[in-house]
Amino acid sequence: MASAAEGDVGAALEQMRGLRPGVELSLHNLATSLGASEQALRLIISIFLGYPLALFYRHYLFYKDSYLIHLFHAFTGLSIAYFNFGPQFYHSLLCIVLQFLILRLMGRTATTIFTTFCFQMAYLLAGYYYTATGDYDIKWTMPHCVLTLKLIGLAIDYYDGGKDWNSLSSEQQTYAIRGVPSLLEVAGFSYFYGAFLVGPQFSMNHYMKLVQGQLTDIPGKMPNSTIPALKRLSLGLIYLVGYTLLSPHITEDYLLTEDYDNRPFWFRCMYMLVWGKFVLYKYVTCWLVTEGVCILSGLGFSGFGEDGKAKWDACANMKVWLFETTPRFNGTIASFNINTNTWVARRDLLSPASVPCLSLSGFWFCFWFCFFFFLIQESPALSSLASITALQPFYYLVQQTIHWLFMGYSMTAFCLFTWDKWLKVYQSIYFLGHIFFLSLLVTLPYIHKAMVPRKEKLKKKE
């Protein structure tokens, strides 16, 4: 995740907590030597701690009593929360306890869903408001966003569990909670060490299958998931090393400098293009590493494929190859944060991770590409031009350039937070994205009319 702006040593020492002074100072010194904030270092350590915790769970708790497993998940999750956020861990604990009370007191009613949504979202938004700064800070609101979606989903699944079984869709039947979860179960589900900080999302029923020892490809034994987990871990480490090496040289802060303003226009656009993709690597790193933790514990098990091989993609949040190669905006959306977006879409909620994709330039970019390919299909001239094999690499390069230039343009407001910052960046490139896509909105109908012969349109109507 993005590093918070570092203050002086005195300010940093005031924020340190949860460990002995010597250890705290060592963490601060190590973070400084790496060019990161102490908060970011704590986050990375916590994410990687999931692997020894998953190994302990596999070897000592996999088929133990359920209450021991819930206690283990709740205790380790609370410890991670305290290590990262100190006494502010109470925010998550308070919301979990109140959510349990909402389920018990209001039962399986629409009021439960309404109350849960209003309370949990209001608490999260209030947290954002009262802790907001001009930078991307790693604070208690970061995992609380994950927790908010998880608890809202819990309420919806609990409500579905009270409906007539035959009235539910097959998907609802999979996730509906038939029993009444205890406070310990809700706490274990919420604080699971492999997903508490940055996700992924999963249902209460899937978590209970893990606790009951059902998420394994070898019935009666620990899951044979070590190699799949190490593959995702290795991939995450590659992104982590790349991000660590390049992050001092590719930053959003540079977009605000006078040096950036004085560079040629083409350089400003290319820098935004490179930054727009690179800024997402911190998310890719975290999601790949945590996916490995989920796979190692067994939570990533999703059954068997048609070839009879076990699948470990139940907690997948990234399609790395698609993310790196797709030239289309909708391809990036399909490859990025896929578990959370799918989970949220199933409940008809709006994922906070989708906010940058719904910015003005992002929306019109997606619209323009859909229209462009439709135009190519209808226009004989464009169709014949697009079918020339020798020109395919050129088309691909143009698509990727436009794709990531305007992806970076869309990410600017998302990463710079305050309007004075992102307005300054947009001014430096003359509001290119807004002008380009709003111009297309006006001109596309005329382009379509000019490029598609009338006889082709008539054939379409027939």
Buried (B, 14 or more C-beta within 10 A) or exposed (E): BBBBEBEEEEEBBEBBEBEEEEEBBEBBEEBBEBEBBBBBBBBBBBBBBBBEBBBEBBEEBBEEEBEEBBBBBBBBBBBBBBBBBBEBBEBBBEBBEBBBEBBEEBEBEEEBBEBBBEBBBEBBEEBBEEEEEEBBBBBBBBBBBBBBBBBBBBBBBBBBBEEEEEEBEEEBBEBBBEEEBBBBBBBBBBBBBBBBBBBBBBBBBBBBBBBEBEBBBEEEEBBBBBEBBBBBBEBBBBBBEBBBEEBEEBBBEEBBEEEBBEBEEEEBBBBBBBBBBBBBBBBBBBBBBBBBBBBBBBBBBBEEEEEEEBBBBBBBBBBBEBBEEBBBBEBBBBBBBBBBBBBBEBBEBEBBBBEBBEBBBBBBBBBBBEBBEEBBEBBEEBEEEBEEEEEEEEEEEEBBBBBBBBBBBBBBBBBBBEEEBBBBBBEBBEBBBBEBBBEBEEEBEEBBEEBBBEEEEEEEEE
